[in-house]
Amino acid sequence: MQKQTIHSATITLKLPLDLSLRDEIAALRAAGIPVDSLGNAQFGFLFIRTGGNSQNRKNTFRWFASSIP
C-alpha cells in the first residue's frame, strides 16, 4: 500500500465573499501570495474554496509555493 502524502499550504487566507476583485488581489498580495491582475497565481498552486453559512460566506485561499505532484 502506498503511503498517503499530506500537503500543507504555504499560506492560507480567508476573505469575505463579497470583497471586490481589486481588494481581494490587494489582500492576497499583502499576505505574500504572488497573483497577477486577474487573481491567478504567478507560480505555485492557488486553491480557492467557498464556505461558511448563508450570512457569513467566505473564500478560503490556500497557496502552495510549488506544484502538488
C-alpha positions as MATLAB code, in Angstrom:
seq = 'MQKQTIHSATITLKLPLDLSLRDEIAALRAAGIPVDSLGNAQFGFLFIRTGGNSQNRKNTFRWFASSIP';
ca = [
       0.000    0.000    0.000;
       1.267    3.451   -0.921;
       1.845    5.987    1.860;
      -0.532    8.967    1.679;
       1.182   12.319    1.275;
      -0.280   15.322    3.097;
       0.439   18.743    1.633;
       0.350   21.788    3.863;
      -0.383   25.132    2.270;
       2.390   27.710    2.361;
      -0.203   30.452    3.050;
      -3.890   30.175    3.993;
      -6.127   33.247    3.899;
      -9.893   33.664    4.499;
     -11.637   36.642    2.915;
     -15.308   37.724    2.750;
     -17.104   36.504   -0.375;
     -18.414   39.986   -1.241;
     -14.940   41.570   -1.431;
     -14.239   43.381   -4.712;
     -11.678   41.825   -7.064;
      -9.356   44.801   -6.543;
      -9.473   44.447   -2.737;
      -9.144   40.661   -2.966;
      -5.990   40.932   -5.093;
      -4.559   43.554   -2.714;
      -5.215   41.260    0.284;
      -3.649   38.241   -1.471;
      -0.550   40.245   -2.357;
      -0.307   41.696    1.168;
      -0.367   38.135    2.534;
       2.537   37.225    0.249;
       0.638   35.282   -2.423;
       2.032   36.205   -5.867;
      -1.014   36.882   -8.063;
      -1.433   38.704  -11.361;
      -4.025   41.412  -12.083;
      -6.749   38.747  -12.517;
      -6.006   36.973   -9.233;
      -4.241   33.970  -10.772;
      -1.136   32.628   -9.050;
       2.016   33.611  -10.927;
       3.690   30.416   -9.724;
       2.822   27.563   -7.423;
      -0.787   26.457   -6.969;
      -3.686   28.542   -5.611;
      -6.717   26.586   -4.378;
      -9.893   28.540   -3.604;
     -12.825   27.137   -1.658;
     -16.077   28.890   -0.752;
     -17.634   28.108    2.620;
     -19.371   29.432    5.681;
     -23.034   29.811    6.489;
     -25.544   31.806    4.444;
     -24.891   35.038    6.370;
     -21.117   34.697    6.609;
     -19.825   33.315    3.277;
     -16.041   33.303    2.861;
     -13.462   32.325    0.292;
     -10.551   30.351    1.665;
      -7.376   30.751   -0.383;
      -4.690   28.100    0.074;
      -1.465   28.813   -1.800;
       1.207   26.164   -2.265;
       4.589   27.619   -3.217;
       5.358   24.664   -5.504;
       3.082   22.470   -7.578;
       1.461   19.463   -5.959;
       2.755   16.254   -7.614;
];
